[in-house]
Amino acid sequence: MKQGYCEWSRLVVLTALPVLIALFPDLAVAQTSTSPFLTGATALQSNILAWLTPIAIILIMVLGGMAMANRMSWGWCIGAILGIAIAFGAPQIVTWIRGMFGV
C-alpha cells in the first residue's frame, strides 16, 4: 500500500506543478523581480551618495588648504582618502566580498 501512495503523490506533484507555474508565473520567476527592500536600499544608497559628493569635495578643498598652510596631520588626510574610497566604492566592495563567499 505504501508503494501506491508514493506513486500517487508523485503523480499529483508532477501534474500540479506545471499547472501552478502556468497560473502563477510571477512565482516561477521570483528571482528576477525586485524586492521592496532592494528598491529601498538602492534609493537610500543613491541619496547618501548625493549628499556625500559635495561634502567630499569640500573636505578635499579644506584638506588642501590645511596642507598648504602646513597645519595638517597626514593621518587625517589618509583617513579622509580611505573614507571617501570606502563610501564611493561600497557597491564594488560588497560585490567583491559576496563573490569571495559565493553568495
Secondary structure, DSSP 8 states (H G I E B T S, - for coil): -HHHHHHHHHHHHHHHHHHHHHH-HHHHTTTTS--HHHHHHHHHHHHHHHHHHHHHHHHHHHHHHHHHTT---HHHHHHHHHHHHHHHTHHHHHHHHHHHHT-
